[in-house]
Amino acid sequence: MALFSKKPKKEKTAEEEKTPSSVIDLIAPSAIEINAQYLKLGEKFLRTSFIFAYPKFLATNWFSPVINFDYPIDISISVYPIDTTGVLKNLRKKVAEVQAQIMEKEQKGIVRDPLLEAAYRNIEELRDRLQEAQERMFKFGVYVTLYGEDMDELEKAENALRGILEGKLVYTKPALFQQKEGFNSTSPFLLDQLAVLTPMNSGTLCSIFPFVSFDLSSGEGILYGINRHNNSLILFDRFSLENANAVIFGKSGGGKSYASKLEILRSMMIGSDVLIIDPENEYQYLAETVGGTYFRISLTSPNHINPFDLPPPIEGESPGDTLRSNIINLVGLLRIVLGGLTPEEDAVIDKAISETYAARDITPESDFSKITSPLMGDLQTILEGMEGAESLAKRLERFTRGSYAGFLNRSTNVEVKANLVVFNIRDLEDELRPIAMYIILRYIWNLIRSELKKRLLVIDEAWVLMQHEDGASFLYGIAKRARKYFLGLTTITQDVNDFMKSSYGQPIIANSSLQLLLKQSPATIDTIVNTFNLTQEEKYLLLEAEVGEGLFFAGLKHVAIKVVASYSEDQIITTDPEQLLAIKKAKEESLKENL
């Protein structure tokens, strides 16, 4: 026998009374009230219900409206395997009973009963599948706990849930006088204190799998973010859709470039090459970090692209077709450069470009791998010698001999070999940006057509190019043809109104199977709502979204998304000026220490 002495209880001070004695005191509710039909947990009202009846057939994804229910909800699914031998014995008895009933009705001359005959066929089919180990039997229970701020909200939530399920011929009951057990059963304790179970075969049971709801999870692809409906992962491969094009719309500071860089980083990990047109110098650090190539295109830059370059003809295309296509694209470029052309000027320019190539002995029969491409200055010379082209020559002179000569009138000296290539146009004047984007886009498109390879092409601030009919038309052409060349085109813009003013805005969106809408401004939200047929709830979600939150569309499905990155990814892709300064400062301090 052991004897224990108890010390006199020490009275607590007022300060000690206020101090929690354990972690349990910190997280536990102030009180719990247990009633026959509900629990009151602190200030919240809870009610647990269970499913007790199912229809004969359950379609895949039938449970998704419950998973994505608009009210706070806890769901527990309990599954217990049943011994197949015992099930087969019971089914044998059931078959005998049903067969006896059918025979009895036949002997009495009663009209056949389709329900009995269907039951007989179903039981026999199940027996065969169990015997061949194609199916297994389980008992399973589904319990749902709803939350409300008051009883009215709780009743409203329960009625909404009951309406959803009864529309699918699935029926529920509240756990009367077992609300405590119901709450324990839907809490993460691995308990099933209700034990309201229904036998079901594995083929039907799998239809309740909880992650075939409003999410976009697949076995391949990259992580785009977290599904805000149910906190599942949005894992997706854009190349699995009918086309791999994407559009990203959002206001300044909404997280467009952040989301794009995160996708780029993760896509490169699974073998995609990436080409980027960067108007604001947001991708330089990313390129340097992953060992990519970074070209700065400006009036004083050493990097140049000659728009007169001719790519080697691709398989199945004649040199004449390549030359003709390049002449048409050059006419489109000069419409942007010269601020538009009349039909007469259009014809003059077309003829002048053909003569410019001919002056360098470049004809449809030439071997383009052995030619020296003409320059914009050569076109200037041809125009000066043509009758009726004096005005065009004067207008072009600024780009060949004037202040912009270093931009268009140089031979190409860039070479694309790295897995990530960035063309930066930040230092160009606003007037030259659309021209630069068009030239770079043509250069990239020729590169893409010359070699079939899995690639992403990212065009940031695409509205700059969309201001011009020829630029928008060329971009739309790429969007339509990208799939044939294993290309995913990503179009990013913050100025949605300017983008949609173009007659090619809607077609580009229609040819983009993947769309990401981030935080929107009140000035553009109506355009977004009309373009994407959003509901009022989705409209307010985009207006009130935090940075990196929005709507993610993939094909016919869409979900609310929150873009998330690991710490290492965040350090590479962040666009937050304060964070960038901190990273720069840390680098400088590290260099000083090494020195």
PADO-875026 format. One record per residue (C-alpha): residue in three letters; chain; x, y, z. Coordinates in pm, whole numbers, plus 50000, padded with zeros to 5 digits. Example, Ala and Ser with C-alpha at 12.3 -4.5 7.8 and 13.67 -1.06 7.14 Angstrom:
2
    aa   ch      px      py      pz
   ALA    A   51230   49550   50780
   SER    A   51367   49894   50714
***
This chain:
595
    aa   ch      px      py      pz
   MET    A   50000   50000   50000
   ALA    A   50129   50343   49910
   LEU    A   50033   50648   50108
   PHE    A   50021   50991   49947
   SER    A   49997   51320   50127
   LYS    A   49818   51607   49960
   LYS    A   49961   51954   50002
   PRO    A   49722   52229   50099
   LYS    A   49578   52401   49787
   LYS    A   49738   52735   49724
   GLU    A   49499   53017   49645
   LYS    A   49552   53169   49295
   THR    A   49614   53537   49255
   ALA    A   49401   53750   49020
   GLU    A   49687   53751   48766
   GLU    A   49718   53372   48777
   GLU    A   49342   53337   48723
   LYS    A   49381   53520   48389
   THR    A   49680   53312   48276
   PRO    A   49600   52988   48085
   SER    A   49729   52681   48265
   SER    A   49792   52480   47945
   VAL    A   49771   52483   47567
   ILE    A   49428   52320   47598
   ASP    A   49301   52629   47774
   LEU    A   49420   52841   47481
   ILE    A   49247   52645   47205
   ALA    A   48941   52507   47383
   PRO    A   48607   52690   47346
   SER    A   48475   52875   47647
   ALA    A   48181   52635   47678
   ILE    A   47992   52361   47495
   GLU    A   47617   52315   47509
   ILE    A   47473   51980   47399
   ASN    A   47115   51964   47276
   ALA    A   46913   51696   47103
   GLN    A   46934   51868   46762
   TYR    A   47248   52082   46779
   LEU    A   47563   52176   46969
   LYS    A   47664   52521   47075
   LEU    A   48044   52544   47067
   GLY    A   48143   52877   47212
   GLU    A   47941   53122   47002
   LYS    A   47894   52883   46708
   PHE    A   47597   52654   46642
   LEU    A   47668   52309   46497
   ARG    A   47449   52027   46363
   THR    A   47562   51687   46239
   SER    A   47363   51488   45984
   PHE    A   47422   51152   45821
   ILE    A   47330   51006   45483
   PHE    A   47098   50708   45518
   ALA    A   46960   50643   45168
   TYR    A   47111   50637   44818
   PRO    A   46965   50593   44468
   LYS    A   47022   50282   44263
   PHE    A   47295   50448   44058
   LEU    A   47550   50713   44163
   ALA    A   47726   50918   43897
   THR    A   48090   51017   43929
   ASN    A   48136   51357   44091
   TRP    A   47791   51349   44256
   PHE    A   47940   51457   44589
   SER    A   48120   51767   44451
   PRO    A   47843   52017   44544
   VAL    A   47886   51909   44907
   ILE    A   48265   51940   44894
   ASN    A   48227   52292   44753
   PHE    A   47938   52396   44978
   ASP    A   47926   52771   45044
   TYR    A   47886   52732   45423
   PRO    A   48149   52617   45677
   ILE    A   48133   52239   45682
   ASP    A   48316   51932   45815
   ILE    A   48279   51602   45628
   SER    A   48377   51257   45745
   ILE    A   48370   50946   45525
   SER    A   48416   50616   45709
   VAL    A   48490   50305   45500
   TYR    A   48509   49947   45632
   PRO    A   48595   49646   45410
   ILE    A   48363   49346   45428
   ASP    A   48476   48985   45392
   THR    A   48388   48876   45037
   THR    A   48308   48516   45140
   GLY    A   48028   48625   45372
   VAL    A   47891   48865   45110
   LEU    A   47881   48589   44845
   LYS    A   47685   48361   45082
   ASN    A   47429   48634   45147
   LEU    A   47402   48712   44775
   ARG    A   47345   48343   44700
   LYS    A   47053   48339   44941
   LYS    A   46920   48665   44795
   VAL    A   46939   48525   44441
   ALA    A   46741   48219   44550
   GLU    A   46476   48439   44713
   VAL    A   46436   48662   44409
   GLN    A   46433   48365   44170
   ALA    A   46166   48195   44383
   GLN    A   45948   48507   44367
   ILE    A   45986   48524   43989
   MET    A   45895   48156   43946
   GLU    A   45596   48189   44181
   LYS    A   45456   48477   43973
   GLU    A   45510   48281   43651
   GLN    A   45321   47980   43790
   LYS    A   45030   48202   43887
   GLY    A   45027   48359   43544
   ILE    A   45098   48705   43681
   VAL    A   45253   48956   43442
   ARG    A   45630   48966   43485
   ASP    A   45776   49217   43731
   PRO    A   46058   49422   43568
   LEU    A   46188   49530   43910
   LEU    A   46239   49170   44024
   GLU    A   46407   49075   43698
   ALA    A   46640   49377   43714
   ALA    A   46724   49294   44077
   TYR    A   46805   48935   43975
   ARG    A   47037   49050   43694
   ASN    A   47212   49306   43917
   ILE    A   47274   49055   44196
   GLU    A   47410   48798   43953
   GLU    A   47638   49055   43793
   LEU    A   47766   49163   44135
   ARG    A   47828   48800   44231
   ASP    A   48033   48747   43915
   ARG    A   48243   49057   43973
   LEU    A   48306   48968   44339
   GLN    A   48395   48611   44246
   GLU    A   48645   48736   43985
   ALA    A   48791   48990   44233
   GLN    A   48689   49281   44009
   GLU    A   48487   49430   44295
   ARG    A   48495   49437   44673
   MET    A   48225   49518   44923
   PHE    A   48243   49785   45191
   LYS    A   48032   49946   45456
   PHE    A   48059   50318   45460
   GLY    A   47907   50616   45632
   VAL    A   47900   50984   45540
   TYR    A   47859   51240   45818
   VAL    A   47836   51617   45774
   THR    A   47867   51885   46041
   LEU    A   47737   52231   45952
   TYR    A   47826   52557   46129
   GLY    A   47624   52874   46176
   GLU    A   47645   53200   46364
   ASP    A   47290   53144   46491
   MET    A   47009   52891   46457
   ASP    A   46859   53068   46155
   GLU    A   47184   53045   45961
   LEU    A   47224   52682   46068
   GLU    A   46874   52595   45946
   LYS    A   46936   52778   45619
   ALA    A   47260   52587   45561
   GLU    A   47094   52253   45638
   ASN    A   46804   52323   45403
   ALA    A   47048   52418   45125
   LEU    A   47250   52099   45179
   ARG    A   46938   51883   45191
   GLY    A   46812   52040   44869
   ILE    A   47140   51966   44689
   LEU    A   47144   51601   44796
   GLU    A   46775   51527   44753
   GLY    A   46804   51652   44398
   LYS    A   47033   51351   44349
   LEU    A   46797   51118   44543
   VAL    A   47038   51110   44838
   TYR    A   46867   51158   45175
   THR    A   46998   51280   45510
   LYS    A   46880   51293   45870
   PRO    A   47012   51492   46167
   ALA    A   47173   51278   46437
   LEU    A   46906   51334   46701
   PHE    A   47030   51291   47059
   GLN    A   47371   51203   46912
   GLN    A   47507   51547   46827
   LYS    A   47811   51499   47049
   GLU    A   47890   51165   46883
   GLY    A   47830   51325   46544
   PHE    A   48071   51609   46619
   ASN    A   48335   51359   46732
   SER    A   48280   51156   46414
   THR    A   48349   51456   46187
   SER    A   48647   51578   46392
   PRO    A   48998   51457   46300
   PHE    A   49002   51186   46570
   LEU    A   48952   50883   46340
   LEU    A   48634   50801   46530
   ASP    A   48301   50672   46399
   GLN    A   48068   50700   46694
   LEU    A   47753   50725   46481
   ALA    A   47806   50398   46289
   VAL    A   47530   50465   46036
   LEU    A   47669   50242   45760
   THR    A   47551   50136   45415
   PRO    A   47688   49837   45220
   MET    A   47828   49935   44880
   ASN    A   48056   49785   44617
   SER    A   48385   49951   44524
   GLY    A   48267   50062   44179
   THR    A   47993   50275   44331
   LEU    A   48193   50376   44635
   CYS    A   48466   50542   44427
   SER    A   48208   50792   44293
   ILE    A   48223   50973   44629
   PHE    A   48599   51032   44604
   PRO    A   48625   51390   44737
   PHE    A   48879   51535   44496
   VAL    A   48678   51516   44176
   SER    A   48498   51833   44270
   PHE    A   48563   52186   44143
   ASP    A   48933   52127   44117
   LEU    A   49184   52078   43840
   SER    A   49411   51803   43960
   SER    A   49576   51565   43719
   GLY    A   49860   51319   43731
   GLU    A   50088   51541   43524
   GLY    A   50174   51909   43493
   ILE    A   50268   52173   43747
   LEU    A   50120   52326   44059
   TYR    A   49940   52650   43974
   GLY    A   49808   52720   44323
   ILE    A   49558   52626   44592
   ASN    A   49188   52575   44520
   ARG    A   49011   52822   44749
   HIS    A   48690   52618   44732
   ASN    A   48831   52316   44913
   ASN    A   49205   52377   44970
   SER    A   49298   52106   44720
   LEU    A   49591   52149   44480
   ILE    A   49548   52282   44128
   LEU    A   49782   52054   43936
   PHE    A   49751   52090   43563
   ASP    A   49925   52036   43233
   ARG    A   49828   52311   42990
   PHE    A   49948   52098   42698
   SER    A   49675   51843   42776
   LEU    A   49407   52088   42655
   GLU    A   49294   52145   42295
   ASN    A   49555   52421   42286
   ALA    A   49821   52529   42535
   ASN    A   49754   52903   42515
   ALA    A   49682   53113   42824
   VAL    A   49576   53467   42908
   ILE    A   49644   53641   43239
   PHE    A   49443   53953   43326
   GLY    A   49479   54161   43641
   LYS    A   49533   54514   43768
   SER    A   49879   54649   43844
   GLY    A   50010   54483   44160
   GLY    A   49759   54196   44138
   GLY    A   50029   53930   44093
   LYS    A   50026   53873   43714
   SER    A   50403   53863   43663
   TYR    A   50449   53670   43987
   ALA    A   50207   53397   43872
   SER    A   50366   53391   43526
   LYS    A   50720   53358   43661
   LEU    A   50612   53083   43896
   GLU    A   50463   52890   43604
   ILE    A   50780   52949   43399
   LEU    A   51004   52823   43677
   ARG    A   50798   52509   43732
   SER    A   50749   52443   43360
   MET    A   51124   52449   43304
   MET    A   51158   52176   43566
   ILE    A   50953   51942   43346
   GLY    A   51137   52016   43023
   SER    A   50978   52325   42865
   ASP    A   51185   52597   42699
   VAL    A   51062   52952   42760
   LEU    A   51084   53272   42551
   ILE    A   50974   53602   42707
   ILE    A   50906   53955   42582
   ASP    A   50961   54169   42892
   PRO    A   50857   54537   42878
   GLU    A   50940   54626   43241
   ASN    A   51263   54440   43326
   GLU    A   51078   54198   43555
   TYR    A   51236   53876   43430
   GLN    A   51609   53958   43440
   TYR    A   51676   53813   43784
   LEU    A   51485   53497   43693
   ALA    A   51694   53457   43375
   GLU    A   52020   53510   43561
   THR    A   51922   53265   43836
   VAL    A   51834   52974   43605
   GLY    A   52122   53034   43363
   GLY    A   51909   53185   43088
   THR    A   51994   53445   42825
   TYR    A   51892   53808   42864
   PHE    A   51885   54049   42568
   ARG    A   51827   54422   42616
   ILE    A   51676   54581   42304
   SER    A   51714   54961   42290
   LEU    A   51855   55240   42073
   THR    A   52199   55205   42232
   SER    A   52194   54832   42300
   PRO    A   52452   54604   42136
   ASN    A   52172   54350   42069
   HIS    A   51990   54383   41736
   ILE    A   51735   54195   41525
   ASN    A   51712   54261   41152
   PRO    A   51347   54236   41038
   PHE    A   51464   54145   40686
   ASP    A   51616   53815   40799
   LEU    A   51480   53508   40621
   PRO    A   51458   53179   40811
   PRO    A   51542   52851   40637
   PRO    A   51220   52706   40486
   ILE    A   51056   52450   40712
   GLU    A   50971   52102   40588
   GLY    A   50694   52112   40331
   GLU    A   50735   52486   40261
   SER    A   50906   52623   39950
   PRO    A   51156   52914   39965
   GLY    A   50911   53119   39760
   ASP    A   50640   53077   40024
   THR    A   50884   53176   40298
   LEU    A   50991   53490   40108
   ARG    A   50632   53588   40029
   SER    A   50525   53540   40391
   ASN    A   50817   53752   40512
   ILE    A   50730   54033   40268
   ILE    A   50369   54036   40393
   ASN    A   50490   54054   40754
   LEU    A   50731   54336   40668
   VAL    A   50444   54534   40516
   GLY    A   50258   54489   40845
   LEU    A   50565   54605   41038
   LEU    A   50601   54916   40823
   ARG    A   50237   55005   40881
   ILE    A   50323   55026   41252
   VAL    A   50657   55203   41189
   LEU    A   50509   55466   40956
   GLY    A   50186   55517   41147
   GLY    A   49960   55356   40888
   LEU    A   49956   55331   40511
   THR    A   49701   55413   40242
   PRO    A   49614   55135   39994
   GLU    A   49838   55306   39734
   GLU    A   50129   55329   39981
   ASP    A   50069   54967   40075
   ALA    A   50126   54861   39715
   VAL    A   50437   55080   39684
   ILE    A   50589   54935   40002
   ASP    A   50514   54578   39890
   LYS    A   50691   54640   39558
   ALA    A   50983   54820   39728
   ILE    A   51045   54530   39970
   SER    A   51050   54279   39683
   GLU    A   51303   54498   39498
   THR    A   51511   54534   39815
   TYR    A   51548   54157   39835
   ALA    A   51612   54133   39460
   ALA    A   51893   54390   39494
   ARG    A   52071   54135   39716
   ASP    A   52001   53855   39464
   ILE    A   51739   53703   39692
   THR    A   51466   53537   39490
   PRO    A   51218   53251   39551
   GLU    A   51483   53014   39412
   SER    A   51763   53129   39648
   ASP    A   51924   52918   39921
   PHE    A   51842   53125   40229
   SER    A   52125   52970   40431
   LYS    A   52379   53140   40203
   ILE    A   52231   53487   40164
   THR    A   52312   53821   40324
   SER    A   51987   53985   40431
   PRO    A   51925   54350   40336
   LEU    A   51874   54620   40599
   MET    A   51611   54889   40647
   GLY    A   51859   55134   40492
   ASP    A   51848   54932   40170
   LEU    A   51470   54974   40160
   GLN    A   51521   55347   40213
   THR    A   51749   55359   39910
   ILE    A   51497   55171   39694
   LEU    A   51213   55403   39801
   GLU    A   51419   55712   39716
   GLY    A   51460   55584   39362
   MET    A   51093   55493   39312
   GLU    A   50843   55729   39158
   GLY    A   50571   55835   39403
   ALA    A   50759   55700   39706
   GLU    A   50924   56026   39815
   SER    A   50689   56074   40112
   LEU    A   50746   55717   40232
   ALA    A   51122   55758   40206
   LYS    A   51109   56078   40413
   ARG    A   50895   55913   40681
   LEU    A   51129   55614   40699
   GLU    A   51445   55824   40715
   ARG    A   51415   55868   41091
   PHE    A   51460   55491   41131
   THR    A   51752   55456   40890
   ARG    A   51958   55772   40926
   GLY    A   51792   55962   41206
   SER    A   51771   55922   41583
   TYR    A   51614   55573   41559
   ALA    A   51870   55434   41313
   GLY    A   52042   55219   41577
   PHE    A   51721   55031   41639
   LEU    A   51603   54895   41302
   ASN    A   51899   54936   41067
   ARG    A   52139   54673   41202
   SER    A   52217   54308   41129
   THR    A   52095   54043   41371
   ASN    A   52352   53947   41635
   VAL    A   52141   53763   41894
   GLU    A   52153   53386   41925
   VAL    A   51899   53180   42115
   LYS    A   52044   52867   42276
   ALA    A   51947   52872   42644
   ASN    A   51631   52712   42786
   LEU    A   51511   53055   42904
   VAL    A   51549   53361   42682
   VAL    A   51429   53710   42776
   PHE    A   51400   54007   42539
   ASN    A   51378   54327   42742
   ILE    A   51236   54646   42583
   ARG    A   51204   54866   42893
   ASP    A   51453   55127   42774
   LEU    A   51273   55192   42446
   GLU    A   51053   55496   42397
   ASP    A   50679   55430   42409
   GLU    A   50656   55493   42034
   LEU    A   50907   55217   41962
   ARG    A   50772   54950   42196
   PRO    A   50501   54814   41963
   ILE    A   50757   54801   41681
   ALA    A   51007   54615   41899
   MET    A   50745   54367   42019
   TYR    A   50641   54295   41660
   ILE    A   51001   54241   41542
   ILE    A   51091   54022   41840
   LEU    A   50771   53822   41801
   ARG    A   50847   53758   41433
   TYR    A   51202   53651   41520
   ILE    A   51074   53413   41788
   TRP    A   50802   53275   41561
   ASN    A   51056   53192   41289
   LEU    A   51267   53018   41554
   ILE    A   50969   52818   41679
   ARG    A   50872   52707   41328
   SER    A   51226   52597   41246
   GLU    A   51246   52336   41525
   LEU    A   50963   52141   41688
   LYS    A   51011   52163   42062
   LYS    A   50799   52204   42377
   ARG    A   50802   52578   42447
   LEU    A   50623   52858   42625
   LEU    A   50609   53208   42475
   VAL    A   50525   53477   42731
   ILE    A   50422   53825   42613
   ASP    A   50390   54063   42907
   GLU    A   50182   54381   42867
   ALA    A   50043   54250   42539
   TRP    A   49804   54548   42515
   VAL    A   50100   54750   42380
   LEU    A   50105   54533   42069
   MET    A   49726   54508   42054
   GLN    A   49696   54885   41997
   HIS    A   49791   54827   41634
   GLU    A   49581   54623   41395
   ASP    A   49879   54449   41237
   GLY    A   50036   54366   41572
   ALA    A   49709   54225   41705
   SER    A   49656   54028   41384
   PHE    A   50004   53875   41403
   LEU    A   49954   53781   41769
   TYR    A   49619   53621   41687
   GLY    A   49783   53424   41405
   ILE    A   50035   53280   41653
   ALA    A   49757   53195   41899
   LYS    A   49575   52999   41627
   ARG    A   49880   52812   41500
   ALA    A   50076   52759   41824
   ARG    A   49939   52409   41889
   LYS    A   50090   52275   41564
   TYR    A   50437   52375   41684
   PHE    A   50409   52245   42044
   LEU    A   50389   52603   42171
   GLY    A   50196   52750   42460
   LEU    A   50135   53125   42416
   THR    A   50085   53325   42737
   THR    A   49934   53672   42691
   ILE    A   49954   53900   42997
   THR    A   49790   54242   43030
   GLN    A   49669   54485   43292
   ASP    A   49484   54715   43052
   VAL    A   49189   54489   42972
   ASN    A   48983   54764   42808
   ASP    A   49256   54843   42553
   PHE    A   49307   54472   42490
   MET    A   48936   54412   42428
   LYS    A   48898   54720   42206
   SER    A   49093   54533   41941
   SER    A   48884   54316   41710
   TYR    A   49136   54039   41785
   GLY    A   49100   54059   42166
   GLN    A   48805   53822   42197
   PRO    A   48940   53573   41938
   ILE    A   49272   53551   42124
   ILE    A   49085   53472   42448
   ALA    A   48868   53218   42262
   ASN    A   49188   53049   42138
   SER    A   49331   53029   42491
   SER    A   49210   52723   42679
   LEU    A   49368   52842   43004
   GLN    A   49277   53176   43163
   LEU    A   49384   53334   43491
   LEU    A   49192   53634   43622
   LEU    A   49351   53810   43918
   LYS    A   49241   54117   44117
   GLN    A   49053   54363   43895
   SER    A   48980   54734   43925
   PRO    A   48621   54869   43926
   ALA    A   48696   55042   43593
   THR    A   48757   54712   43411
   ILE    A   48543   54464   43602
   ASP    A   48237   54501   43377
   THR    A   48446   54417   43070
   ILE    A   48581   54109   43248
   VAL    A   48233   54000   43361
   ASN    A   48091   54028   43010
   THR    A   48389   53861   42844
   PHE    A   48402   53559   43077
   ASN    A   48030   53540   43171
   LEU    A   48103   53569   43542
   THR    A   47844   53554   43818
   GLN    A   47796   53837   44067
   GLU    A   47979   53633   44333
   GLU    A   48276   53587   44099
   LYS    A   48269   53957   44015
   TYR    A   48300   54056   44381
   LEU    A   48562   53787   44436
   LEU    A   48785   53955   44175
   LEU    A   48720   54303   44315
   GLU    A   48801   54199   44672
   ALA    A   49079   53948   44597
   GLU    A   49416   53971   44767
   VAL    A   49741   53971   44568
   GLY    A   49778   53637   44390
   GLU    A   49410   53543   44424
   GLY    A   49153   53515   44150
   LEU    A   48982   53271   43912
   PHE    A   49155   52995   43718
   PHE    A   48986   52864   43401
   ALA    A   49094   52546   43226
   GLY    A   48868   52436   42944
   LEU    A   48509   52425   43072
   LYS    A   48606   52420   43441
   HIS    A   48707   52708   43665
   VAL    A   48792   52747   44031
   ALA    A   48896   53018   44274
   ILE    A   49274   53010   44306
   LYS    A   49544   53136   44538
   VAL    A   49890   53136   44384
   VAL    A   50149   53007   44632
   ALA    A   50525   52967   44610
   SER    A   50793   52815   44828
   TYR    A   51046   53042   44999
   SER    A   51316   52962   44740
   GLU    A   51078   53026   44449
   ASP    A   50960   53349   44607
   GLN    A   51317   53480   44634
   ILE    A   51365   53422   44259
   ILE    A   51036   53554   44123
   THR    A   50925   53830   44362
   THR    A   50836   54168   44214
   ASP    A   50782   54344   44547
   PRO    A   51020   54647   44540
   GLU    A   51082   54629   44915
   GLN    A   51168   54261   44894
   LEU    A   51392   54319   44591
   LEU    A   51586   54589   44777
   ALA    A   51631   54354   45073
   ILE    A   51764   54079   44842
   LYS    A   52000   54328   44672
   LYS    A   52126   54451   45008
   ALA    A   52185   54096   45129
   LYS    A   52387   54023   44813
   GLU    A   52602   54333   44857
   GLU    A   52673   54245   45220
   SER    A   52762   53891   45120
   LEU    A   53007   54022   44856
   LYS    A   53170   54252   45110
   GLU    A   53217   53963   45351
   ASN    A   53375   53749   45078
   LEU    A   53613   54031   44986
***
